[in-house]
């Protein structure tokens, strides 16, 4: 473990950041492998298993459906806790297929808008309301059940099925008005805000964000190297102030801030905590 903490990756995480798009692409192949469907198993990414190519089940969908049945989803919750404790939102930055899609659209050069940072708290409203309370008290048939309004489900499941039906000459099964409106809204939002779903409403990212302060993998700031140039603030696309908020629930661990001319920010693990003094984190 100590050897892992002292690896080249930990000494220079910017190398990993430079390969981020390729890593995300590789995970996309795993999540959408066309020859295997293992929906009895969920892995820790936000990816609708209604997608024709989905390999595994979505943990949020499983939690919501089991909640509607009044059965505790041990496997889904255990998966979220284990991966959250190990990696925190590193999963969001490097493995999530829906996050990858938003990153790709976000690279299109359009004017991006900024919202108050407190809006990230809406993720927990979605988690408590649409994932837990609505299923538990109103069943999965309610129009606000998370899977009925989820933009990932609409984009990855409904749209491919509509295309398939159109090519086959069959009647097209259009999504309901609410789901269609939400899908259009988020497609537009992807062009004007970086990762709008992840930063505003994603319940899974909100959970992983809570682990950022205590996960095996974490980010740190060497105060002796930080000259308060604020370059990392300018470069961060996710609305985080890296020199003070590296453990923020909003940070997706993209590690792009480690590749700047300033070398104050780096990655580490709990096995090297004794050798570092991370700058105090503030999560607003």
C-alpha positions, 0 to 999 in steps of 0.5 A: 500500500505504501508503495502505491502511495509513492507511485509515479501517479501520486507524484505526478497526477497530471499525467492521469489528467492528460489521459482522462478522456481516454480513460473515460472512453475505456470505461464507457466500453465497459458500461456499454459492452454490447455482448453482456447484460448483467442487470442483477449487478450494479456498479457505481456509475450513473447509467440507466440500465434501460439503455439497450447497451447497458451492461450493469444496473444503475445503483440509484435506480436499484435503490429507488425500486427496492425502496418502492418495495419497502426492501433494503437494497443491501447490494446497491448501498454496499456498492456505493459505500465501498466505492465512495470510501475508496475513491469519492468523486474520482468515480464521477470524474473518470468513470461515469458515462453520463458525466463523460457525455456532459464533458464532451458537450461542454468542450463545444465553445459556447458561453458558460453560465455560473450558478451559486454554489449552494445550488449543488445542494439540490442533489440531496433534495433529489436523493431524499425526495425522488429516490427515497420518499416518493418511491416509499410512500407513492410507489414507482408508478408516481410521475416523480419517481426518479426513473420516470424523470431521469435525463440519463434514462431518457437520453440513454434509454428512450432515445435509442429505442425511439430510433430503433422503432423508427428504423423498424417502421414501428410506432414510436413510443414517445417519452411523456411530456415531463420526461421529454421536457427535462431531456430537452432542458438538460441537452440545452443546459449541457451547452451553457453549463459544465456538467449541469446534471452532475453539479445540480441534481445528481444524487449519486454524485452527491453521495460520493461527494460526502466521502471526499473528506474521508476516502482512501484517495484524496487531493491535497495542497502543499501550503509551502508551495501555494503562492495564492496566484489563484490560477487553479480557480481560473482553470477549474471548470467545476466551480471549485476553489481548489486551494481551499475546497479540494475536499468539497462535495462539488469537486469531481477529482478531474485533477486538471488543477495538478497540471498547472505551472503551480505545483501546490496541488497533488493527489495522495492516499490515506497511507501517506497522510502522515507525510502531508498537511492538507490545507483546510477545506471549506465546503460552502 
